[in-house]
Each structure stands twice: as structure tokens, then as C-alpha cells.
Amino acid sequence: MPKIQKLVTWNTGASFRFKQIVPILFYAALISSACTYAQEESDSASNLNLHFQQTVIVQNHDIFRSPYSGTNSLDANETSALTVTSTLFIHGSLNKWIDAELDPELAGGKGLSSSTGVAGFPNGEAYRVSDVAPAIELDRAYLHKAIPIDSAHRIDVVAGKFSLADYFDVNAYSNSPRTQFMNWALINNGAWDYPANTRGYTGGIIIQYLCGASAFRFAIAMEPTTANGPNLDDHISKAHGEALECQLGYSLWGHEGKVRALLFDNSARMGSYSEATNDTIYQHDIALTRQYGRDKYGFGLNFEQALNENAGAFLRIGWNDGQTETWAYTEIDRTVSGGVISNLSLIARNNDYCGIAFVFDGISAAHRDYLASGGYGFIIGDGKLPHYGTESIIEAYYLFQFNKMLGISLDYQFVANPAYNRDRGPVNFGAIRVHFEI
């Protein structure tokens, strides 16, 4: 029976790959052709810009130690997983000071174990969705107004639907799962449970003051109606998230760097770890404890530093109070991550890049007790947690950049104590990533 089940699983995965990838690639070909034509026909006076990207990631892992598992455990015996995203970026200038952005995106597939089992999940292009069929959504739809003060200073206002991660916690060396590191805890500060729906987008307003390489920005945004939910909560007075970031540009030994300090606070209809753990009426189900008036707050530090014209390094530190359930991003309450990237100019591969990074993630005592009692979050939970450990991750990648449009990456990740469980793992992940943009 186990062999038959494994065969069924493989056939299901193969069916998705061959039946769904063909229309996705056809859609991509049509869009990229349209973008190419539009760019060729446009001139410097054009107020409309079209860009397109497609990223395909195939990822798997080895068979690892798994003496027991729960609802949200990483499956030790699963086959590979595939994700595809195709995005059309439409940017237009309405007048001298106001721009508009519309970004429809087609996404299909899912991450390993339906994107569960590891807090620092290894595929940043994977959404936590149950339906692997490709679906198109309008991810960004916002207006941007620039208010110049003088030649070096201006105020920007952004209003509409966007991702807060497009503006906050940005890092030149670790920010894009499409071309850089793929792990969730490396593309963003894992302890920042930033307001977003399942696909990572929210509605709100951002105001930022820009002064050369330095900046000061503030945002207020909508929270999802449920943990990792697809819909945003329209009870804005009760459910909202704020982020405040100060960015300072500097020069160290003749090389540019930036430091960003982030403060955040999220209010939503969240559950309480301690109530779900200690009050028997809730039966270790945090969803039963949800109510408005709960907050999650914390901070993040983000450093980027050019080492020379070909290499750079980064470091992130993050913390949140960890008393209420993870609501939008991932189940990390404390994090330290860092790494370096470089191109291969020494061997005349000027357009290729490689990188290596580390992550150490942890959770609060209340969060730990909840998982140990048999509770589940929306991304991790092995049914018990008798031996807690820091989730430790190493990621390395090599990007073969063949031309301006096409890059193919090989990626490796090592994860010790997946989901903070010393009884399970370690796990080795391997991936091939194909990225096309125009």
C-alpha cells in the first residue's frame, strides 16, 4: 500500500506539471512579446512602462529523521514541489507628480508540504494555498505622488494595494527570492509579522521623506481577517498595522552602506498563546481565543554594506513580543541573519552571482509552550515539542546570468531543528530556479 500511495502522489505532481505549466508558459510568451513590442515602440517621452517577469522553482529535500509528525510537519517522504509566478508590471505617469502602478500576477503550484513544516520556509515564491491551479490576481494597484522640496529632498505618498516589503526592510543583498536568497527568513526580517494577505499584499498608505541615501517612512495598513487569510479586514479601527522606519546612508572605507531601524505594531483579531495553552476550554486551539484588541509589537535592524564594487554583506536582527499568534508572515519571534554575495569577476563571469547566508530563528516561551501542548500555528506544529531548539539555516546559491533576461540558479539549504524541533531533521533542500524578465 505505501508504494501505491507514493505512485499516486508522483502521478498527481506530474499531472500538475505537464497540464498546468503549458498554459502558464503560453501566457508568459504572450505577455513578454507584448512587453517587447511596447518597449520597442515607446520613446523617452512615453508615460507608460511595461515589464514582465516569470520565475519557476523546482525544489525537493532528502529523507530525514522523523520519529513523529503532526498536521503541519514537513513530510519526510514527499516528492518535489514546483512553483510558478508570472507578473506583468504596468507603470504609468498620470501627470508630472502622480504615478500609477497595476501589477496582475499569475501564480501556480505550492511549496513542499503545502508550505508548512519550517518557520524559515525555503521557497520565498511559495504561497500557503490549498489549490495548486494557476490563478490570476491584481497584486498591486496604487497611486504614488512625489512632492519635491528641493533637488535633494522630497516627500512620497503611496496609497492603494501594495506590499509593505516593497518599501520597508529593503536590503540590496537579500530581498528577492527570484534572483537572490530564497528563504523566507532571508528575504525579509522573519520576526516582522508584516500586515498582508496570503499572497503578501495589503491596502493602506505609506508616507516617506527621502534625503539622498537616507529616509524616514511610516505606513498604516490593513490586516487579514484570519491568520494567513486571503481577505483583508475592513474593521480598520480594530485591525491595522503600523510600521515606522528610519534609514541612514553612510560611507565606510570608501564603500556605501545603509542601516535601517524598524518599529512595528499590529492590532487584529488574534489569539493568545497563553490562553490557548492554559485554559482547558480552548483545547489547545488558538483560533478559539481570537478577539479584537490584541497587539503584536517589535523591532528590526537591517544593515547592508558594500565590500567592494563586486561584493556586499548584510545583517538583520529582529524581535517581537511573541504573545499573540502569528498572523500574516511566519512563526518567528526572534531572528538573526546575515551573509555575503559577490559576482564572479575574478573568473570573468561578471554577470553571475553567488551568495551564502545563515539564519538563527527562535520563538517566545509562550509560543513554545503552546506548540509543546499540542497546538498548531498556520505554518508549523508537530503535535508536540518535547525538545525545543533554535531553527538554524544555511543557504547558498549560484546564479548563472546568461543575458539581461534569463538567469538560472542552483540553490542549497540546510535546516537544523525544523519548526524548532530537535527530534526532527536536519533537512537538506535543493532547488533549481529559472527567472526570466524583460
C-alpha positions in Angstrom: 0.0 0.0 0.0 2.8 2.6 0.8 4.3 2.0 -2.7 0.9 2.5 -4.4 0.3 5.7 -2.4 3.7 7.0 -3.4 3.0 6.3 -7.1 -0.3 8.2 -6.9 1.4 11.2 -5.3 4.0 11.2 -8.1 1.4 11.0 -10.8 -0.6 13.8 -9.3 2.5 16.0 -9.2 3.4 15.1 -12.8 -0.1 15.9 -13.9 0.1 19.4 -12.5 3.5 20.0 -14.0 2.5 19.0 -17.6 -1.1 20.1 -17.7 -0.7 23.4 -15.9 2.8 24.6 -16.9 1.9 24.7 -20.6 -0.8 27.4 -20.3 1.4 29.3 -17.9 4.3 29.3 -20.3 2.0 30.3 -23.2 0.6 33.2 -21.1 4.2 34.2 -20.4 5.2 34.1 -24.0 2.2 36.3 -25.0 2.9 38.9 -22.2 6.7 39.0 -22.8 6.1 39.5 -26.6 3.7 42.4 -25.8 6.2 44.0 -23.4 9.0 43.7 -26.0 6.8 45.3 -28.7 5.7 48.1 -26.3 9.2 48.9 -25.2 10.4 49.0 -28.8 7.6 51.3 -29.8 7.9 53.6 -26.8 10.2 56.6 -26.7 11.7 58.8 -24.0 8.5 60.8 -23.8 6.3 57.8 -23.2 4.4 57.8 -19.9 3.7 54.1 -19.9 6.2 51.4 -19.0 5.6 47.6 -19.2 7.8 45.0 -17.6 7.3 41.2 -17.2 8.9 38.5 -15.0 8.4 34.8 -14.7 10.0 32.6 -12.1 9.9 28.8 -12.0 11.3 26.9 -9.0 11.5 23.2 -8.6 12.6 22.1 -5.1 13.0 18.9 -3.1 14.6 17.6 0.1 16.3 14.4 1.3 14.7 11.8 3.5 15.3 13.0 7.1 14.8 11.7 10.7 11.1 12.0 11.6 10.2 9.8 14.6 6.7 11.5 14.7 4.8 14.2 12.9 1.7 16.4 13.2 -0.7 18.3 11.0 1.9 21.0 10.0 5.0 18.8 9.9 7.4 18.7 6.9 6.7 15.4 5.1 9.9 13.3 5.2 9.0 11.2 2.2 7.3 13.7 -0.2 8.3 14.3 -3.9 9.5 17.5 -5.3 7.3 20.7 -5.4 7.0 23.3 -8.2 6.0 27.0 -8.1 5.5 29.4 -10.9 4.8 33.1 -10.9 4.3 35.4 -13.9 3.9 39.1 -13.2 3.1 42.0 -15.5 4.2 45.4 -14.2 2.3 48.3 -15.6 3.6 51.7 -14.6 2.1 54.9 -15.9 2.6 58.7 -15.2 -0.8 60.4 -14.8 0.9 63.8 -14.7 4.2 65.4 -13.6 3.9 64.3 -10.0 1.5 61.3 -9.8 2.2 57.8 -11.0 0.0 54.7 -11.0 1.0 51.0 -10.7 -1.0 48.0 -11.7 0.6 44.5 -11.4 -1.5 41.5 -12.3 0.2 38.2 -11.3 -0.5 34.6 -12.2 0.7 32.1 -9.6 0.5 28.3 -9.5 1.9 25.4 -7.7 2.8 25.2 -4.0 5.7 24.7 -1.7 6.9 21.5 -0.1 4.3 20.1 2.3 2.0 22.9 1.2 4.4 25.4 2.6 4.4 24.1 6.2 6.9 22.4 8.5 9.7 25.0 8.6 9.4 28.5 10.1 12.1 29.8 7.8 10.5 28.3 4.7 12.9 27.5 1.9 10.9 28.9 -1.1 10.0 32.6 -1.0 7.9 32.2 -4.1 5.6 29.7 -2.4 2.2 30.9 -1.1 0.3 29.0 1.6 -2.6 28.0 -0.6 -4.5 24.7 -1.0 -5.3 25.0 -4.7 -2.2 24.4 -6.9 -4.1 25.5 -10.1 -2.8 28.8 -11.6 -4.8 31.8 -10.6 -4.5 35.5 -11.6 -4.9 38.3 -9.1 -4.2 42.0 -9.1 -1.5 42.2 -6.5 -0.6 45.8 -6.7 -2.9 48.7 -7.6 -1.7 52.0 -6.1 -1.1 55.7 -6.7 2.2 57.4 -6.0 2.6 61.1 -5.5 6.0 62.7 -5.4 6.3 66.1 -3.6 9.7 67.7 -4.3 11.1 70.0 -1.7 14.4 70.8 -3.5 16.9 68.9 -5.6 17.9 66.6 -2.8 14.7 66.2 -0.8 11.2 65.0 -1.5 8.2 63.5 0.1 6.5 60.4 -1.4 2.9 59.3 -0.7 1.7 55.9 -1.8 -1.9 54.8 -1.4 -3.7 51.7 -2.5 -2.8 48.0 -2.6 0.9 47.1 -2.3 3.4 45.0 -0.3 4.9 46.7 2.7 8.1 44.7 2.0 8.5 46.8 -1.2 9.3 49.8 0.9 10.3 48.6 4.4 13.2 46.3 5.5 14.6 46.5 2.0 18.2 45.2 1.5 20.3 45.4 -1.6 21.9 41.9 -1.0 19.0 39.9 0.4 15.5 40.9 -0.7 14.4 39.0 -3.8 13.6 35.2 -3.9 13.6 35.5 -7.7 17.3 36.3 -8.0 18.9 36.2 -4.5 18.4 34.1 -1.4 15.1 32.1 -1.4 14.5 31.5 2.3 11.6 33.5 3.9 13.8 34.5 6.9 16.4 36.0 4.4 14.2 37.9 2.0 12.6 39.8 5.0 13.0 40.1 8.7 11.3 36.9 9.9 10.2 38.5 13.2 8.3 41.2 11.4 4.8 39.8 11.0 4.0 42.4 8.5 0.3 43.1 7.5 -0.6 41.1 4.4 -3.0 38.6 2.9 -1.9 35.1 1.9 0.0 36.4 -1.2 1.8 39.1 0.8 -0.2 42.2 -0.2 -2.3 44.7 1.8 -4.1 48.0 1.5 -3.0 51.2 3.1 -0.9 54.3 2.9 2.8 55.0 3.1 4.4 58.4 3.6 8.2 58.7 3.2 10.7 61.6 3.4 13.7 61.0 1.2 17.1 62.8 1.5 19.7 61.2 -0.7 20.6 57.8 0.7 18.7 58.5 4.0 15.0 58.2 4.5 12.2 58.3 7.1 9.0 56.4 6.3 5.7 55.5 8.0 2.9 53.2 7.0 -0.6 52.1 8.2 -2.0 49.0 6.6 -4.9 46.5 6.7 -4.6 43.2 8.5 -6.2 39.9 7.2 -9.5 38.7 8.7 -7.9 35.4 9.8 -4.3 34.1 10.3 -2.8 33.8 6.8 -6.2 34.7 5.3 -6.8 35.8 1.7 -9.2 38.6 2.7 -8.4 41.9 4.4 -10.3 43.0 7.5 -12.4 46.1 6.8 -12.8 46.8 10.5 -9.9 49.2 10.2 -10.3 50.8 13.6 -9.8 47.4 15.2 -7.5 45.7 12.7 -4.5 47.6 11.4 -0.7 47.5 11.4 1.8 50.4 11.7 5.4 50.5 10.7 8.0 53.2 11.3 11.5 53.0 9.7 14.5 55.3 9.8 17.1 54.7 7.1 20.6 56.2 7.3 23.1 56.1 4.4 26.8 56.3 5.2 30.3 55.5 3.7 32.7 53.1 5.3 36.3 52.9 4.0 35.0 54.4 0.8 32.2 52.0 0.3 28.5 52.8 0.7 26.3 51.3 3.3 22.9 51.7 4.9 21.3 50.9 8.3 17.6 50.7 8.8 15.8 50.7 12.2 12.2 49.4 12.1 9.5 49.6 14.8 6.1 47.9 14.2 2.8 47.2 15.9 0.0 45.1 14.7 -3.6 45.0 16.0 -6.0 42.4 14.8 -8.5 39.7 15.9 -5.6 37.5 17.1 -5.5 34.6 19.5 -3.4 34.3 22.7 -0.8 31.6 23.2 -1.1 31.5 27.0 -4.9 31.4 26.9 -4.9 28.5 24.4 -2.3 26.6 26.4 -3.5 27.1 30.0 -7.3 27.3 29.7 -8.8 23.8 29.1 -12.0 25.1 27.5 -10.0 26.1 24.4 -8.5 22.6 23.9 -5.2 24.0 22.7 -6.9 25.6 19.7 -5.7 29.2 19.5 -8.4 30.1 17.0 -11.0 29.8 19.8 -9.2 32.6 21.7 -9.3 35.2 19.0 -10.6 38.6 19.8 -10.1 42.2 18.8 -7.8 44.3 20.9 -4.7 42.1 20.8 -1.3 43.5 19.6 2.0 42.2 18.4 4.9 44.7 18.5 8.6 44.5 17.9 11.6 45.9 16.1 14.1 45.1 13.4 17.6 46.2 12.5 18.8 45.9 8.9 22.4 46.6 7.7 23.8 46.4 4.2 27.4 47.2 3.4 29.3 47.2 0.1 32.7 45.4 0.4 33.9 46.4 -3.0 32.4 47.1 -6.4 31.7 43.4 -6.8 30.6 42.2 -3.3 28.4 43.1 -0.4 27.3 41.9 3.0 24.1 42.2 5.1 22.9 41.6 8.6 19.3 41.5 10.1 18.2 41.3 13.7 14.5 41.1 14.7 12.3 40.6 17.7 8.6 40.6 18.6 6.8 40.0 21.9 5.5 36.6 20.8 2.4 36.6 23.0 -0.3 36.6 20.2 -0.4 34.2 17.3 1.5 34.7 14.1 -1.0 36.4 11.9 0.4 37.1 8.4 4.1 36.2 7.7 5.7 33.3 9.5 6.2 31.9 13.0 9.5 33.6 14.1 9.7 35.7 17.2 13.5 36.3 17.3 15.9 36.2 14.4 19.5 36.9 13.4 20.6 36.5 9.8 23.5 37.6 7.7 25.5 36.8 4.6 27.6 37.9 1.6 27.1 37.9 -2.1 29.6 38.5 -4.9 29.8 38.4 -8.6 32.4 36.1 -10.3 34.5 38.8 -11.9 37.7 37.0 -10.8 36.9 34.3 -13.3 35.4 36.6 -15.9 31.8 35.7 -15.0 30.9 39.4 -14.4 27.1 38.8 -14.6 27.0 35.6 -12.4 26.4 35.9 -8.7 26.9 33.6 -5.7 25.9 34.0 -2.1 26.0 32.3 1.2 24.0 33.2 4.4 23.0 32.0 7.8 19.8 32.3 9.9 19.1 31.6 13.6 15.4 31.8 14.4 13.6 31.3 17.7 10.2 31.8 19.4 8.9 33.1 22.7 8.3 31.0 25.8 4.5 31.4 25.4 4.7 30.3 21.7 7.0 27.4 22.7 4.6 26.2 25.4 1.7 26.4 23.0 3.4 24.1 20.5 4.6 21.7 23.2 1.0 21.3 24.5 -0.1 20.1 21.0 -1.2 23.4 19.5 -0.8 24.4 15.9 0.0 27.7 14.1 -0.7 28.1 10.4 2.8 27.0 9.3 4.3 24.8 12.0 3.2 22.3 14.5 4.4 18.7 15.0 1.7 17.8 17.6 4.2 18.1 20.4 7.5 19.8 21.1 9.4 18.0 23.9 12.9 19.2 22.8 13.0 22.8 21.6 15.9 24.1 19.6 16.8 27.1 17.6 15.9 26.7 13.9 19.3 27.1 12.2 19.6 27.6 8.5 22.4 27.9 5.9 21.7 28.8 2.3 24.0 29.0 -0.7 23.2 29.8 -4.3 24.9 30.3 -7.6 23.1 32.4 -10.3 24.1 31.8 -13.9 23.1 35.1 -15.6 23.1 34.3 -19.3 21.9 37.7 -20.5 19.8 40.6 -19.3 16.7 38.5 -19.5 17.5 34.9 -18.4 19.1 33.6 -15.2 19.2 30.1 -13.8 20.1 29.4 -10.2 21.2 26.4 -8.2 20.2 26.6 -4.6 21.1 24.6 -1.5 19.7 25.0 2.0 20.5 23.1 5.3 17.9 23.4 8.1 18.6 22.1 11.6 15.7 21.7 14.0 12.9 22.4 11.5 9.9 24.0 13.3 12.2 24.3 16.4 12.1 20.6 17.0 15.4 18.9 17.9 13.7 15.5 17.4 13.3 16.0 13.6 15.8 16.7 10.9 18.2 18.0 9.9 16.9 18.6 6.3 18.8 19.3 3.1 16.9 21.2 0.4 18.0 21.5 -3.2 16.4 23.7 -5.9 16.6 24.9 -9.5 15.3 28.3 -10.2 14.6 29.8 -13.7 14.0 33.6 -13.8 13.1 35.5 -17.0 12.4 39.2 -17.1 12.0 41.9 -19.7 
